[in-house]
C-alpha cells in the first residue's frame, strides 16, 4: 500500500498574505501553486510562470483557485514575490519536507539517514548586486528532499548561517554531512544537542585536529585494534575509481572535539583506462557516530553521498532551471524563487522522479499530474 504524502498545497496555504484585502485581485495561495506547478513543467523565470498561466486552459487556473479565469502578469508576480515573508515561506516548506522525510525516509530503509549541508551562490543575481544571493541548504541523501534553506547575510558567512539552518531541522536519527568549512566546534555542539550526529571533513582550517587524525592512522602495532576498513571499486566508461576508508576509535576520549567518536581516513585512487594515468587523493573526517552504531561500509556510503547535494540540487537548479543565469535582484525575490524551485524539485523527487529534466517534460505534457502531485483535487 502506498504512503500518502502530506499536501504541499495545504502547507503553502498557511503563508500569511501581506496585502490588504481591499483591491486584491489574486489570492496568494493560487499564485504560489501556479509558480510551483509552472516550475514542475520546466518554467525557470517569472515571465515563464506568467506565460504558463496564460497558455494553458482556464480549467487548470480554476483548479488552482483563480476566480477570474486569468493568470497574473509578470509585473504582478514580481510585486507579490517582493512582499512575501521569505523566512516564513522557508519555514513552511522546511516543515513540509521534513514531514515527508520522516514519513518516507524512516520507513523504507533501516540504514542511517544522511542530510548534506552546503552553500550556493546565485551567480546572476550576485552580479546584479542582489541583497542576499548566497543561500545555504540541507538535502536528504536518499530522497533528495530540500529539508531547509536560509540566506547567508552580507554581514555573516556560511558558518553563522548554518546555526540558523540547523535550528530549522529535526535531527533525531539524522547524520549531518558537511565539508571542511563546517568543521567548527559550535556546529558540532548544536548538532549533538538537537539529537543528531555529524560526519564532517577536516582540512587545514583545523590544523591541530588534522594533525591528530593523521597520527591516529600511523602504522603502529598498538593502533591496529582501533581500526576498521571498507573498500569500494567502481568502473566507469573510461576510468576505475577505488575508495578505501579506515575508521579509528583511537581519538575517542583523547580529543576534546565535541561528540567525537571516530576519525576517518579516505584514500581515493582514480585510474584512466585509456592512458593508464593515475590520480591519488587522501581526505580526513570526524564523526560522532559510535562504532556500535555504524560499520565502516556505512561510513563510506555517508561520506560519498554528501555530494548528492551538488548533483541532486545545485546542478538541477543551475542546468534545468537556469538559476545562475537569472539576474533578478530586487529585495529577496532571488531567495523566494529559489525556495519555490526547491519545493518543485522536492515534490518531483517524492513522486519518483530521478531525472528532473525528463520529469518537467512529462508534467508539461500532462499538467494534471503536477496538480495532483501538489495536493489539488482534479474532480472529474
TORKOL-4160 file (C-alpha; in steps of 0.2 Angstrom, whole numbers, padded with zeros to 4 digits, m for minus):
380
<pt num="1" X="0000" Y="0000" Z="0000"/>
<pt num="2" X="0007" Y="0017" Z="m0005"/>
<pt num="3" X="0010" Y="0030" Z="0008"/>
<pt num="4" X="0000" Y="0046" Z="0007"/>
<pt num="5" X="0011" Y="0061" Z="0006"/>
<pt num="6" X="0006" Y="0077" Z="0015"/>
<pt num="7" X="m0001" Y="0090" Z="0004"/>
<pt num="8" X="0011" Y="0104" Z="m0002"/>
<pt num="9" X="m0004" Y="0115" Z="m0006"/>
<pt num="10" X="m0011" Y="0114" Z="0012"/>
<pt num="11" X="0007" Y="0119" Z="0018"/>
<pt num="12" X="0008" Y="0134" Z="0007"/>
<pt num="13" X="m0010" Y="0139" Z="0012"/>
<pt num="14" X="m0003" Y="0144" Z="0030"/>
<pt num="15" X="0008" Y="0158" Z="0022"/>
<pt num="16" X="0000" Y="0175" Z="0028"/>
<pt num="17" X="m0004" Y="0187" Z="0014"/>
<pt num="18" X="0005" Y="0204" Z="0017"/>
<pt num="19" X="m0008" Y="0213" Z="0006"/>
<pt num="20" X="m0023" Y="0222" Z="0012"/>
<pt num="21" X="m0040" Y="0213" Z="0006"/>
<pt num="22" X="m0047" Y="0229" Z="m0002"/>
<pt num="23" X="m0042" Y="0229" Z="m0021"/>
<pt num="24" X="m0033" Y="0212" Z="m0020"/>
<pt num="25" X="m0036" Y="0204" Z="m0037"/>
<pt num="26" X="m0027" Y="0187" Z="m0034"/>
<pt num="27" X="m0026" Y="0177" Z="m0018"/>
<pt num="28" X="m0009" Y="0172" Z="m0013"/>
<pt num="29" X="m0011" Y="0153" Z="m0012"/>
<pt num="30" X="m0016" Y="0151" Z="m0031"/>
<pt num="31" X="0000" Y="0162" Z="m0036"/>
<pt num="32" X="0011" Y="0151" Z="m0025"/>
<pt num="33" X="0003" Y="0135" Z="m0033"/>
<pt num="34" X="0004" Y="0142" Z="m0050"/>
<pt num="35" X="0023" Y="0145" Z="m0048"/>
<pt num="36" X="0026" Y="0128" Z="m0041"/>
<pt num="37" X="0016" Y="0119" Z="m0055"/>
<pt num="38" X="0024" Y="0130" Z="m0069"/>
<pt num="39" X="0041" Y="0126" Z="m0062"/>
<pt num="40" X="0037" Y="0107" Z="m0062"/>
<pt num="41" X="0033" Y="0110" Z="m0080"/>
<pt num="42" X="0050" Y="0117" Z="m0083"/>
<pt num="43" X="0047" Y="0136" Z="m0081"/>
<pt num="44" X="0063" Y="0145" Z="m0074"/>
<pt num="45" X="0058" Y="0163" Z="m0073"/>
<pt num="46" X="0043" Y="0175" Z="m0068"/>
<pt num="47" X="0039" Y="0178" Z="m0086"/>
<pt num="48" X="0038" Y="0160" Z="m0090"/>
<pt num="49" X="0027" Y="0157" Z="m0075"/>
<pt num="50" X="0015" Y="0170" Z="m0081"/>
<pt num="51" X="0016" Y="0163" Z="m0099"/>
<pt num="52" X="0011" Y="0146" Z="m0092"/>
<pt num="53" X="m0004" Y="0153" Z="m0084"/>
<pt num="54" X="m0010" Y="0161" Z="m0100"/>
<pt num="55" X="m0006" Y="0147" Z="m0112"/>
<pt num="56" X="m0015" Y="0133" Z="m0103"/>
<pt num="57" X="m0033" Y="0132" Z="m0102"/>
<pt num="58" X="m0044" Y="0141" Z="m0090"/>
<pt num="59" X="m0049" Y="0124" Z="m0082"/>
<pt num="60" X="m0032" Y="0122" Z="m0074"/>
<pt num="61" X="m0032" Y="0140" Z="m0067"/>
<pt num="62" X="m0049" Y="0137" Z="m0059"/>
<pt num="63" X="m0042" Y="0121" Z="m0051"/>
<pt num="64" X="m0028" Y="0132" Z="m0045"/>
<pt num="65" X="m0040" Y="0144" Z="m0037"/>
<pt num="66" X="m0040" Y="0159" Z="m0049"/>
<pt num="67" X="m0058" Y="0165" Z="m0049"/>
<pt num="68" X="m0057" Y="0177" Z="m0064"/>
<pt num="69" X="m0051" Y="0164" Z="m0076"/>
<pt num="70" X="m0035" Y="0173" Z="m0080"/>
<pt num="71" X="m0017" Y="0172" Z="m0073"/>
<pt num="72" X="m0006" Y="0186" Z="m0066"/>
<pt num="73" X="0006" Y="0195" Z="m0077"/>
<pt num="74" X="0025" Y="0195" Z="m0074"/>
<pt num="75" X="0025" Y="0213" Z="m0065"/>
<pt num="76" X="0011" Y="0207" Z="m0053"/>
<pt num="77" X="0021" Y="0191" Z="m0049"/>
<pt num="78" X="0036" Y="0202" Z="m0046"/>
<pt num="79" X="0027" Y="0214" Z="m0034"/>
<pt num="80" X="0020" Y="0199" Z="m0024"/>
<pt num="81" X="0036" Y="0190" Z="m0023"/>
<pt num="82" X="0044" Y="0206" Z="m0017"/>
<pt num="83" X="0032" Y="0207" Z="m0002"/>
<pt num="84" X="0032" Y="0189" Z="0003"/>
<pt num="85" X="0039" Y="0184" Z="0020"/>
<pt num="86" X="0053" Y="0173" Z="0014"/>
<pt num="87" X="0058" Y="0167" Z="0031"/>
<pt num="88" X="0040" Y="0161" Z="0034"/>
<pt num="89" X="0040" Y="0153" Z="0017"/>
<pt num="90" X="0056" Y="0144" Z="0020"/>
<pt num="91" X="0050" Y="0138" Z="0037"/>
<pt num="92" X="0033" Y="0131" Z="0030"/>
<pt num="93" X="0042" Y="0122" Z="0016"/>
<pt num="94" X="0055" Y="0115" Z="0028"/>
<pt num="95" X="0041" Y="0109" Z="0039"/>
<pt num="96" X="0033" Y="0101" Z="0024"/>
<pt num="97" X="0049" Y="0092" Z="0018"/>
<pt num="98" X="0053" Y="0086" Z="0035"/>
<pt num="99" X="0036" Y="0078" Z="0037"/>
<pt num="100" X="0038" Y="0069" Z="0021"/>
<pt num="101" X="0056" Y="0064" Z="0025"/>
<pt num="102" X="0050" Y="0057" Z="0042"/>
<pt num="103" X="0036" Y="0048" Z="0034"/>
<pt num="104" X="0045" Y="0040" Z="0019"/>
<pt num="105" X="0064" Y="0041" Z="0024"/>
<pt num="106" X="0062" Y="0031" Z="0040"/>
<pt num="107" X="0050" Y="0018" Z="0035"/>
<pt num="108" X="0058" Y="0012" Z="0018"/>
<pt num="109" X="0076" Y="0008" Z="0025"/>
<pt num="110" X="0085" Y="0003" Z="0041"/>
<pt num="111" X="0100" Y="0012" Z="0036"/>
<pt num="112" X="0105" Y="0029" Z="0044"/>
<pt num="113" X="0098" Y="0044" Z="0036"/>
<pt num="114" X="0110" Y="0057" Z="0030"/>
<pt num="115" X="0107" Y="0075" Z="0026"/>
<pt num="116" X="0120" Y="0086" Z="0017"/>
<pt num="117" X="0123" Y="0105" Z="0021"/>
<pt num="118" X="0131" Y="0116" Z="0008"/>
<pt num="119" X="0130" Y="0134" Z="0001"/>
<pt num="120" X="0126" Y="0140" Z="m0016"/>
<pt num="121" X="0129" Y="0157" Z="m0024"/>
<pt num="122" X="0116" Y="0164" Z="m0036"/>
<pt num="123" X="0128" Y="0170" Z="m0049"/>
<pt num="124" X="0117" Y="0180" Z="m0060"/>
<pt num="125" X="0109" Y="0189" Z="m0045"/>
<pt num="126" X="0126" Y="0191" Z="m0037"/>
<pt num="127" X="0132" Y="0201" Z="m0052"/>
<pt num="128" X="0117" Y="0212" Z="m0051"/>
<pt num="129" X="0121" Y="0216" Z="m0033"/>
<pt num="130" X="0106" Y="0207" Z="m0025"/>
<pt num="131" X="0104" Y="0209" Z="m0006"/>
<pt num="132" X="0106" Y="0190" Z="m0001"/>
<pt num="133" X="0112" Y="0180" Z="m0016"/>
<pt num="134" X="0121" Y="0167" Z="m0006"/>
<pt num="135" X="0110" Y="0153" Z="0001"/>
<pt num="136" X="0113" Y="0138" Z="0012"/>
<pt num="137" X="0103" Y="0122" Z="0011"/>
<pt num="138" X="0101" Y="0105" Z="0018"/>
<pt num="139" X="0097" Y="0090" Z="0007"/>
<pt num="140" X="0092" Y="0072" Z="0012"/>
<pt num="141" X="0104" Y="0060" Z="0004"/>
<pt num="142" X="0091" Y="0046" Z="0000"/>
<pt num="143" X="0076" Y="0055" Z="m0005"/>
<pt num="144" X="0083" Y="0071" Z="m0012"/>
<pt num="145" X="0072" Y="0082" Z="m0002"/>
<pt num="146" X="0077" Y="0100" Z="0002"/>
<pt num="147" X="0075" Y="0100" Z="0021"/>
<pt num="148" X="0078" Y="0118" Z="0024"/>
<pt num="149" X="0086" Y="0134" Z="0017"/>
<pt num="150" X="0092" Y="0150" Z="0024"/>
<pt num="151" X="0100" Y="0166" Z="0017"/>
<pt num="152" X="0118" Y="0170" Z="0021"/>
<pt num="153" X="0119" Y="0188" Z="0026"/>
<pt num="154" X="0131" Y="0200" Z="0019"/>
<pt num="155" X="0137" Y="0203" Z="0037"/>
<pt num="156" X="0140" Y="0185" Z="0041"/>
<pt num="157" X="0145" Y="0169" Z="0032"/>
<pt num="158" X="0140" Y="0151" Z="0029"/>
<pt num="159" X="0146" Y="0146" Z="0047"/>
<pt num="160" X="0135" Y="0158" Z="0055"/>
<pt num="161" X="0120" Y="0154" Z="0044"/>
<pt num="162" X="0122" Y="0135" Z="0047"/>
<pt num="163" X="0117" Y="0138" Z="0065"/>
<pt num="164" X="0100" Y="0145" Z="0059"/>
<pt num="165" X="0098" Y="0131" Z="0047"/>
<pt num="166" X="0102" Y="0118" Z="0060"/>
<pt num="167" X="0089" Y="0126" Z="0071"/>
<pt num="168" X="0076" Y="0123" Z="0057"/>
<pt num="169" X="0079" Y="0104" Z="0057"/>
<pt num="170" X="0073" Y="0090" Z="0067"/>
<pt num="171" X="0089" Y="0080" Z="0069"/>
<pt num="172" X="0085" Y="0065" Z="0079"/>
<pt num="173" X="0091" Y="0050" Z="0069"/>
<pt num="174" X="0099" Y="0060" Z="0056"/>
<pt num="175" X="0118" Y="0062" Z="0051"/>
<pt num="176" X="0123" Y="0079" Z="0045"/>
<pt num="177" X="0137" Y="0078" Z="0032"/>
<pt num="178" X="0147" Y="0094" Z="0028"/>
<pt num="179" X="0163" Y="0099" Z="0020"/>
<pt num="180" X="0178" Y="0106" Z="0030"/>
<pt num="181" X="0170" Y="0124" Z="0031"/>
<pt num="182" X="0158" Y="0117" Z="0044"/>
<pt num="183" X="0171" Y="0108" Z="0054"/>
<pt num="184" X="0168" Y="0120" Z="0069"/>
<pt num="185" X="0165" Y="0116" Z="0087"/>
<pt num="186" X="0149" Y="0126" Z="0089"/>
<pt num="187" X="0141" Y="0117" Z="0074"/>
<pt num="188" X="0146" Y="0100" Z="0081"/>
<pt num="189" X="0139" Y="0105" Z="0098"/>
<pt num="190" X="0122" Y="0111" Z="0090"/>
<pt num="191" X="0120" Y="0095" Z="0080"/>
<pt num="192" X="0123" Y="0084" Z="0095"/>
<pt num="193" X="0112" Y="0095" Z="0106"/>
<pt num="194" X="0097" Y="0093" Z="0094"/>
<pt num="195" X="0099" Y="0074" Z="0094"/>
<pt num="196" X="0108" Y="0072" Z="0078"/>
<pt num="197" X="0125" Y="0065" Z="0073"/>
<pt num="198" X="0138" Y="0073" Z="0061"/>
<pt num="199" X="0151" Y="0067" Z="0048"/>
<pt num="200" X="0162" Y="0082" Z="0043"/>
<pt num="201" X="0178" Y="0083" Z="0033"/>
<pt num="202" X="0194" Y="0090" Z="0041"/>
<pt num="203" X="0206" Y="0101" Z="0032"/>
<pt num="204" X="0220" Y="0114" Z="0036"/>
<pt num="205" X="0207" Y="0126" Z="0043"/>
<pt num="206" X="0208" Y="0115" Z="0059"/>
<pt num="207" X="0227" Y="0111" Z="0059"/>
<pt num="208" X="0228" Y="0103" Z="0076"/>
<pt num="209" X="0214" Y="0092" Z="0074"/>
<pt num="210" X="0220" Y="0087" Z="0057"/>
<pt num="211" X="0237" Y="0083" Z="0063"/>
<pt num="212" X="0230" Y="0072" Z="0077"/>
<pt num="213" X="0219" Y="0062" Z="0065"/>
<pt num="214" X="0234" Y="0059" Z="0054"/>
<pt num="215" X="0243" Y="0052" Z="0069"/>
<pt num="216" X="0229" Y="0040" Z="0073"/>
<pt num="217" X="0232" Y="0032" Z="0056"/>
<pt num="218" X="0251" Y="0029" Z="0058"/>
<pt num="219" X="0257" Y="0011" Z="0055"/>
<pt num="220" X="0259" Y="0007" Z="0073"/>
<pt num="221" X="0255" Y="m0010" Z="0080"/>
<pt num="222" X="0245" Y="m0003" Z="0095"/>
<pt num="223" X="0233" Y="0006" Z="0083"/>
<pt num="224" X="0228" Y="m0010" Z="0075"/>
<pt num="225" X="0214" Y="m0014" Z="0086"/>
<pt num="226" X="0206" Y="0003" Z="0084"/>
<pt num="227" X="0204" Y="0001" Z="0065"/>
<pt num="228" X="0190" Y="m0005" Z="0054"/>
<pt num="229" X="0190" Y="m0004" Z="0035"/>
<pt num="230" X="0179" Y="m0004" Z="0020"/>
<pt num="231" X="0183" Y="m0003" Z="0001"/>
<pt num="232" X="0173" Y="0001" Z="m0015"/>
<pt num="233" X="0178" Y="m0002" Z="m0033"/>
<pt num="234" X="0168" Y="0007" Z="m0047"/>
<pt num="235" X="0171" Y="0006" Z="m0066"/>
<pt num="236" X="0165" Y="0019" Z="m0077"/>
<pt num="237" X="0167" Y="0022" Z="m0096"/>
<pt num="238" X="0185" Y="0027" Z="m0096"/>
<pt num="239" X="0190" Y="0026" Z="m0078"/>
<pt num="240" X="0192" Y="0015" Z="m0062"/>
<pt num="241" X="0188" Y="0023" Z="m0045"/>
<pt num="242" X="0194" Y="0014" Z="m0029"/>
<pt num="243" X="0189" Y="0021" Z="m0012"/>
<pt num="244" X="0197" Y="0014" Z="0004"/>
<pt num="245" X="0191" Y="0020" Z="0021"/>
<pt num="246" X="0198" Y="0017" Z="0038"/>
<pt num="247" X="0189" Y="0022" Z="0054"/>
<pt num="248" X="0198" Y="0023" Z="0070"/>
<pt num="249" X="0192" Y="0025" Z="0088"/>
<pt num="250" X="0210" Y="0030" Z="0094"/>
<pt num="251" X="0204" Y="0048" Z="0097"/>
<pt num="252" X="0189" Y="0044" Z="0107"/>
<pt num="253" X="0191" Y="0050" Z="0125"/>
<pt num="254" X="0208" Y="0058" Z="0120"/>
<pt num="255" X="0201" Y="0073" Z="0109"/>
<pt num="256" X="0190" Y="0087" Z="0116"/>
<pt num="257" X="0181" Y="0089" Z="0100"/>
<pt num="258" X="0163" Y="0089" Z="0104"/>
<pt num="259" X="0155" Y="0072" Z="0102"/>
<pt num="260" X="0169" Y="0064" Z="0093"/>
<pt num="261" X="0168" Y="0045" Z="0092"/>
<pt num="262" X="0178" Y="0040" Z="0077"/>
<pt num="263" X="0191" Y="0048" Z="0065"/>
<pt num="264" X="0191" Y="0043" Z="0046"/>
<pt num="265" X="0204" Y="0042" Z="0033"/>
<pt num="266" X="0198" Y="0041" Z="0014"/>
<pt num="267" X="0210" Y="0036" Z="0001"/>
<pt num="268" X="0204" Y="0038" Z="m0017"/>
<pt num="269" X="0213" Y="0031" Z="m0032"/>
<pt num="270" X="0207" Y="0035" Z="m0050"/>
<pt num="271" X="0214" Y="0026" Z="m0065"/>
<pt num="272" X="0211" Y="0031" Z="m0083"/>
<pt num="273" X="0208" Y="0015" Z="m0093"/>
<pt num="274" X="0214" Y="0023" Z="m0109"/>
<pt num="275" X="0230" Y="0032" Z="m0103"/>
<pt num="276" X="0234" Y="0022" Z="m0088"/>
<pt num="277" X="0237" Y="0038" Z="m0079"/>
<pt num="278" X="0233" Y="0038" Z="m0060"/>
<pt num="279" X="0227" Y="0051" Z="m0048"/>
<pt num="280" X="0228" Y="0048" Z="m0029"/>
<pt num="281" X="0219" Y="0058" Z="m0015"/>
<pt num="282" X="0218" Y="0057" Z="0004"/>
<pt num="283" X="0205" Y="0065" Z="0014"/>
<pt num="284" X="0201" Y="0065" Z="0033"/>
<pt num="285" X="0185" Y="0067" Z="0043"/>
<pt num="286" X="0177" Y="0066" Z="0061"/>
<pt num="287" X="0161" Y="0059" Z="0066"/>
<pt num="288" X="0150" Y="0057" Z="0081"/>
<pt num="289" X="0144" Y="0040" Z="0076"/>
<pt num="290" X="0149" Y="0026" Z="0088"/>
<pt num="291" X="0157" Y="0010" Z="0081"/>
<pt num="292" X="0142" Y="0000" Z="0088"/>
<pt num="293" X="0130" Y="0011" Z="0078"/>
<pt num="294" X="0138" Y="0010" Z="0061"/>
<pt num="295" X="0150" Y="0000" Z="0051"/>
<pt num="296" X="0164" Y="0006" Z="0040"/>
<pt num="297" X="0154" Y="0002" Z="0025"/>
<pt num="298" X="0140" Y="0014" Z="0031"/>
<pt num="299" X="0153" Y="0027" Z="0035"/>
<pt num="300" X="0160" Y="0026" Z="0017"/>
<pt num="301" X="0142" Y="0027" Z="0010"/>
<pt num="302" X="0138" Y="0043" Z="0020"/>
<pt num="303" X="0154" Y="0052" Z="0016"/>
<pt num="304" X="0151" Y="0048" Z="m0003"/>
<pt num="305" X="0133" Y="0053" Z="m0003"/>
<pt num="306" X="0137" Y="0070" Z="0004"/>
<pt num="307" X="0139" Y="0076" Z="m0013"/>
<pt num="308" X="0121" Y="0072" Z="m0018"/>
<pt num="309" X="0118" Y="0090" Z="m0014"/>
<pt num="310" X="0128" Y="0095" Z="m0029"/>
<pt num="311" X="0121" Y="0083" Z="m0041"/>
<pt num="312" X="0103" Y="0082" Z="m0035"/>
<pt num="313" X="0100" Y="0101" Z="m0031"/>
<pt num="314" X="0113" Y="0113" Z="m0036"/>
<pt num="315" X="0116" Y="0106" Z="m0053"/>
<pt num="316" X="0097" Y="0104" Z="m0056"/>
<pt num="317" X="0094" Y="0122" Z="m0051"/>
<pt num="318" X="0108" Y="0128" Z="m0062"/>
<pt num="319" X="0105" Y="0117" Z="m0078"/>
<pt num="320" X="0087" Y="0113" Z="m0078"/>
<pt num="321" X="0080" Y="0129" Z="m0070"/>
<pt num="322" X="0094" Y="0141" Z="m0076"/>
<pt num="323" X="0096" Y="0148" Z="m0059"/>
<pt num="324" X="0114" Y="0155" Z="m0062"/>
<pt num="325" X="0108" Y="0165" Z="m0077"/>
<pt num="326" X="0094" Y="0173" Z="m0068"/>
<pt num="327" X="0098" Y="0192" Z="m0065"/>
<pt num="328" X="0083" Y="0195" Z="m0053"/>
<pt num="329" X="0090" Y="0206" Z="m0039"/>
<pt num="330" X="0075" Y="0215" Z="m0031"/>
<pt num="331" X="0073" Y="0213" Z="m0012"/>
<pt num="332" X="0073" Y="0194" Z="m0008"/>
<pt num="333" X="0065" Y="0189" Z="m0024"/>
<pt num="334" X="0080" Y="0178" Z="m0028"/>
<pt num="335" X="0078" Y="0168" Z="m0012"/>
<pt num="336" X="0059" Y="0167" Z="m0015"/>
<pt num="337" X="0062" Y="0160" Z="m0032"/>
<pt num="338" X="0075" Y="0148" Z="m0026"/>
<pt num="339" X="0063" Y="0142" Z="m0012"/>
<pt num="340" X="0049" Y="0138" Z="m0024"/>
<pt num="341" X="0062" Y="0129" Z="m0036"/>
<pt num="342" X="0067" Y="0118" Z="m0020"/>
<pt num="343" X="0048" Y="0114" Z="m0017"/>
<pt num="344" X="0046" Y="0109" Z="m0035"/>
<pt num="345" X="0061" Y="0098" Z="m0036"/>
<pt num="346" X="0057" Y="0090" Z="m0019"/>
<pt num="347" X="0039" Y="0087" Z="m0025"/>
<pt num="348" X="0046" Y="0078" Z="m0041"/>
<pt num="349" X="0058" Y="0068" Z="m0031"/>
<pt num="350" X="0043" Y="0062" Z="m0019"/>
<pt num="351" X="0034" Y="0057" Z="m0035"/>
<pt num="352" X="0048" Y="0046" Z="m0040"/>
<pt num="353" X="0057" Y="0057" Z="m0052"/>
<pt num="354" X="0076" Y="0053" Z="m0054"/>
<pt num="355" X="0079" Y="0064" Z="m0070"/>
<pt num="356" X="0071" Y="0081" Z="m0066"/>
<pt num="357" X="0073" Y="0087" Z="m0084"/>
<pt num="358" X="0063" Y="0072" Z="m0090"/>
<pt num="359" X="0050" Y="0075" Z="m0076"/>
<pt num="360" X="0047" Y="0093" Z="m0081"/>
<pt num="361" X="0044" Y="0087" Z="m0099"/>
<pt num="362" X="0031" Y="0074" Z="m0093"/>
<pt num="363" X="0022" Y="0087" Z="m0082"/>
<pt num="364" X="0022" Y="0100" Z="m0096"/>
<pt num="365" X="0013" Y="0087" Z="m0107"/>
<pt num="366" X="0001" Y="0082" Z="m0093"/>
<pt num="367" X="m0001" Y="0096" Z="m0081"/>
<pt num="368" X="m0015" Y="0087" Z="m0072"/>
<pt num="369" X="m0001" Y="0075" Z="m0065"/>
<pt num="370" X="0008" Y="0091" Z="m0057"/>
<pt num="371" X="m0008" Y="0097" Z="m0050"/>
<pt num="372" X="m0012" Y="0080" Z="m0042"/>
<pt num="373" X="0005" Y="0079" Z="m0035"/>
<pt num="374" X="0004" Y="0096" Z="m0026"/>
<pt num="375" X="m0012" Y="0090" Z="m0017"/>
<pt num="376" X="m0026" Y="0098" Z="m0028"/>
<pt num="377" X="m0042" Y="0088" Z="m0031"/>
<pt num="378" X="m0045" Y="0087" Z="m0050"/>
<pt num="379" X="m0063" Y="0082" Z="m0049"/>
<pt num="380" X="m0070" Y="0073" Z="m0064"/>
